[in-house]
């Protein structure tokens, strides 16, 4: 996660003199209404009410929104810059405000925001889009559960609120909240994404008619991209099994960041209606040794693709690992086509060759892209610029002879998978 910096935003004491807007009053009341369903004693209720009224004033909410777009948005741009606190659902406003609050340089604001973060989570995940009760009521009344988001923008915004809150809890929440975000909330987020067809979102011809429809579809595509990254990140950092397969990822790749950050993308000279390349297709092209046509990829694309490649390697090793450890599959001592001294962790088969092709091709694209980008542009890339580190770990997994053993002996939901993988670096240094 990107780290907060200092000396930004409005002075916190300005909130004392600002008149309260309806969106701030409604947000506090909505969270409190949900919180009163939790068994709290009178003293705890009074403390919670005081904390929410302190941290969710109109001025502070505006400050937190500004911090969100300044610090979090560059690394997870799923909301358009036309975001308006007066117009969005209270759930999305809550998620953005609490994520932005984590970047405040006022430690009291951060402390109190973290203290009430669980109640904001309860409020957000009680919305109809996540509510089991809503599904049951709809079916009992003879209706149908919403399975498509094409016509319901507020419903999708409520969905985005859950995704942002999940990330806020995983980053800044306590240990119990962090585990709940990974184990429970992400499963809920993914379930609704499948119901909405979110991971199949593509720009359609009818989106060309109105600019706001194109923006809404791009928000869906970018939200799907973040879901894919989270799924792979849980596997990368905590060895939590992936819950998505590469075959599901039929959504378009996101548009260029500069285009999405425009108030009116249709008026931009470099506007392109669609990328015409899905995640699955780009991933398959990287695996295909015979594919020779150049692909027009950006840094975010590369960040997504290296996550997919890493997950593919990890899953393949998990499938073959038990057979290798039992001796039913003999592990080769040499990687096909490479240095005779180089040992492999994955048996020499067509999958290994495809993985090696993908990693080699990814690195070629990355070097070309990096050389094209100015230092100013590079600094604005958020944590996408860490993609090369994911490549290094992926390369290590297929070349180190002890990688399978380390992967198989790493427990699911470990505290830090990268700590477990450090032994492979030591092995390489010892071999040298």
Secondary structure, DSSP 8 states (H G I E B T S, - for coil): -----SS-S--GGGGGGS---HHHHHHHHHHHHHHTTS---HHHHHHHHHHHHHHT-HHHHHHHHHHIIIIIGGG---S-TT--TTTS-HHHHHHHHHHHHTT-S-HHHHHHHHHTHHHHHHHHTTSTTT-HHHHHHHHHTT-------TT-HHHHHHHHHHHHHHHHHHHHS-HHHHHHIIIIIHHHHHHHHHHHTGGG----GGGGS-HHHHHHHHHHHHHHHHHHHHHHHHHHHH-------GGG--SB----HHHHTSTTGGGSTT--S----BHHHHHHHHH-TT--S-----HHHHHHHHHHHHHHHHHHHHHHHHHHHTTSS---SS-TTS-TT---SS-SSHHHHHHHHHHHHHHHHHHHHHHHS-HHHHHTSGGGGGHHHHHHHHHHHHH-TTHHHHHHTS-TT-S-HHHHHHHHHHHHHHH-
